[in-house]
Every structure is written in C-alpha cells, then in structure tokens.
Amino acid sequence: MTNDIWHIIIYFFIYSSLGWVWETIYCSILERKFVYRGFLSGPYCPIYGFGVLMLLVMLTPLYDTLPLLFLVAFVVMSALEYMTSYVLEKVFHQRWWDYSNEKFTIDGRIALKSSLFWAVMSVVIVVFIQPQVVSLTDAVLMFGVWVPLVIIGVMLVDAIHTAIRLAGLSKLLRQVGQGVDAQSVHVRDAIRGRVAAVRRSGRPYFTERRLLRAFPGAFDVRTSESRDLRQELLALGRERPRPEK
C-alpha cells in the first residue's frame, strides 16, 4: 500500500462508503425496511475505513501466506470491534451493538461468528478488492488533491456534528429515565409520562431520530429501561419531525 497521504485518504473514504453500503443492505434485509446505518449523517462508516487501513498496513507482508493472513485479520478486526464498542460506551454511555445472545462472545462486544466473517472479508479485500481500489484512486487523484481535501473536510464537519448529537441523545435518555422506577408495575406509564415532557421541548432532533432508527438494539448502560425509552422517543420522532438547532 502506498504511503502517499492523498491515496490513504481516498482509500479510507472508499472503504468507509463500502462499509456503509454493506451495513445498510444487511440491516435493511433483517428489519425488512430501509435502514440508514452509520453513526455519521453521510453514507460512510469510518470504522470500516480505519479497519481496512490497519489491515493493509499489517497484512501486506502476508499476501503469500493466506492462513496467516486470515489469522492476523481475525485478531485485528476483533480487537478493532471490541475497542470501538468499549470507547463508544465510555464516551457516550451507549452500547450500540450487543452479541450477548450469541455463542462464543466476549462481553457481548465481539462474537466468534462476526469475527470469522470479517476475517474472511479482510482476505477478500486485501487480495481481490484492493488492487481495484488502487486503480480507482489513481483515476480520482488525476482531478487533483482538492478531492481528498474536500472529503476530509466534509467528514470532519459531519463527525463533529454527530458527536454533539450523540452526546445530546445520551443526555436526553438519561434525563427521561430519571424518576422511572424499574420495579414499578407502571413502568410503561412512567416512561410515557417522562417522554411527554420531551414532546414539548421539540426533541428528538433529526440526527437523534436517525441514530435511534439506525441502531434499534442499542441501549443506555446507565438506564435499566433504556430500550423502552428509545422506542418511545423514536415513536415521538415519527409523529413530529423537528429541524436541527
């Protein structure tokens, strides 16, 4: 893999976009409706971009040894998924995916089945897809370095905006959950009573609703009734869309 910064930026964007396409198709099939996946507003998932760049750097010397290539990819992708889940939970108090109901998991953050899948896909990417991406990148850079500069600018603004909204959503879930007694037989009524106050404040905003839809299984680790809260907030968001502020 070339060390030229402009090539690396384009690689990152292409694989982030391919990751978004894959997740959107896969989750839409599971949900039987269109699901716009990803943390960011744009059609890209940076975790895939970072993951593939790590693989390209680490696995280039292993191209001729496929079993070792597979093993290293398995370890690298598992570590990346685990650390991403851990960091997001610590920063935003949200568990965005959970494999606890599957066999052979570690803390519900990674699972054997998903790690095997990503190891296979990593080999496919390194051996078959990357040469095509290199050719595409060379063609894109013929238009000048302003292309990767624009890409980085757009993704950076998107990331900052989404981080602010993620923090806001985390705070909103916490506020709504306060005062809800998990042992009460009237938990659902209590939740709806708390959500009624949210209605008057104009929340959730567009980006917050998108995140709720994109990760329906996510939950706030600080609130025992987090999943019910998220469903109520999402239903509220469908009733009356609100612009960003």
N, C-alpha and C positions, 0 to 999 in steps of 0.2 A: 504494500500500500504506500502510495506517495505521501511524503510528509508536508507537501505544499498546503498551506493553511486554506487556500481557496478550494482546493479539491476536498479537503476534510469537511469543510462547511457544507458543500453540496452533497457529499456522502451522507452526512448527518441528516440533512433535510430529506433526502430521498428515502432513507430507511425509516425515518420518523413518519413520513407520509405512508409508506407501505405498511408500517405497523398499525397506523390508524385505519387503513382500508381493511386489514385483516380483522382487527378487533370489532370494527363496525359491522362487517359482514357476519362474523361469528356470533356476536351478541344479538344482532337483529334476527338471526335464524333461531336462536334459543328463545328469544322473547316473542317471536312471531310478529314483530313490528319493527319499524326502523328505529334504531338506537344510535344516536350520535355520540360515539365514545370519545374518551380522552379527557384529560384534565384541562387542556387549553381549548380556547374557542376555535382556533384554526384546525384544519384537517391534518393533524400530525400528533404523534405521541413520542415525545423526546426520549422516553426510556428505551425505545427501540433503537433510536439513533445512537445513544450512548452505548447500549449493549453491543450493537454491531461494530462500532468503532473499537471497543475493547477487544472484541473477537478478532478483528482484522489485525490489530497490533500484536496480539498474543499468539494467534494461530498461524500467521504467515509461515513460520518455520516448519509447521507441521503438515503442510499441504500434502506431502507424500506419505504420510502415516495416518490413514483415516481413523483407525481405532483410537489412537492417542488424541487426534483432533476431536473426535466425539467426546472422549472422557474430559478433556480440558473444557470444551464447550459446555458440558453438563455442569461442571463445577462453577464456571464463570457466570453462566446465566442464572443458576440457582442462587448464587451469592448476590447477584445484582437484584433479583426479585425480592429476596429477603431484606436486603438493606433498604431498598426503596420503600417497602411496606413499613419497616421499622421507623425510618426517618419521617415519612408522612404522618404516621401515627403520633410520634413525639411532637412534631411541629403543629399539626392541625387537630390532634386528638380524634382522628378518624381512621377506622380500619376499612380500607377501600376494597379489599378482597379477602376472603376467608375460606381456606381449604379444610377447616376443622372436620367437616363431614366426610372427607375422603380418607382413603387409606394411605399410610406412609407419608405423614406430613410432619413438619417442624413448626410448632407454634401456630399452625394454620396459615403461615405466611408463604410457604412453599410446599409442593406436593410432588411425589415421585412421577405421577403421570404428566404433569405440566412440565417438569424439568426434563423428562425424556423427550417430550415433544420439541421443546426449544433447543435441545441438543441436536436433534435430527435436523431441524430447520437451520441451525447455525452451520452445519456441514454443507447443507444445500446452498446457503447464501455464500459461504466462503468459496466453494468450488465452482458453482454454476452461475450465481446471480451477480457476484461482484465484478467479474470481467465485463458484463453488460453495463453495469453501473459506471464503471470507469469510462467506457466509450461515451455514455450519455453525458457524463460530467465534462469530458473534454469538449463535447459539442456545445454545452451550455456556456462554458467559460470562453468560448470564441466571441461571445457578446460582450465580454469584459468583466472585471472584478466587481462592478456595481451590482451584479446579480446576487452573489453571496452576501454582499453588504446589506442589500435590501432584505434578504432572507433573515439575517441575524437581527436586524432592526425590528422587523415585524414580530418575530418570535420572542424577542426580549420584551417588547411592549405587552404582548399577549401574556407572557409569563408573569409579569408584574401585576397586570390587571387581575389575572386569575388567582394569584397568591392573595391579593387583597380580598377577593370574593370568597376564597376558601376560608380565610380567617374569619370573615363575616358570617359565613354559614356555620362554622364551628361555634362561634359565639351565640348565634341565633338558636341553635339546637340546645345549647346549654341553658340559655335563658328560658326557653319554652319548657325545658324539662324540670326546671326548678319548681318545687312545690308539688310535683306529681308523686304520689305515694305508690311505689311499686307493689305494695301489699294490699292496696285498696281494691275492693270489688268493683269500684267505679273508675278504674284507671282510664278507660277509653273516654268517659265523660270528662275526666280531669284534663286529659290531653286536649280534647276539643275545646275546652274552656280556655286553656292557655293559648291555643292556636287562634282563637277568636281575636285576641289582642294583636296578634301578628297581622291579621287581615286589616285592621285599622291603620297599621303603620306602613302598609304598601309592600310588605315583604311576602314571599321571596322575590328577589330581582331576577332578571332574565338569566344571567350566568348561574345564579344559585339554583334555579329550576333546571337548567341544563345539566348541572352536576348531579342533582338528585335523580334525574332520568337516566343519566349515563352510568351511574353506579347504584342501582336499586338495592343491592345487597349490602352496601356499606352501612356502617353504624358508628355512633359516637361512643368511644370506650368509657366515657365518664357518666353516661346516662343509661340506666337499665332498660328504659322504654324507647331507646333511640330509633329502632326500626318503625315503631308505630308513629313516632313524631315525624320521621321523614315522610311516611306515606301521607300523613295529614297535611304536611307542608306542600308536598307535591300536588295533592288534590287541590289545595288552595291556589297554588300557582296556575293550575289549569283553568280555574274559574275566572281569574282576572289578571292577565299579564301586566307586568309593570316594567317601565323602562329603567335602564341603569341610571344611577345618580353619581 
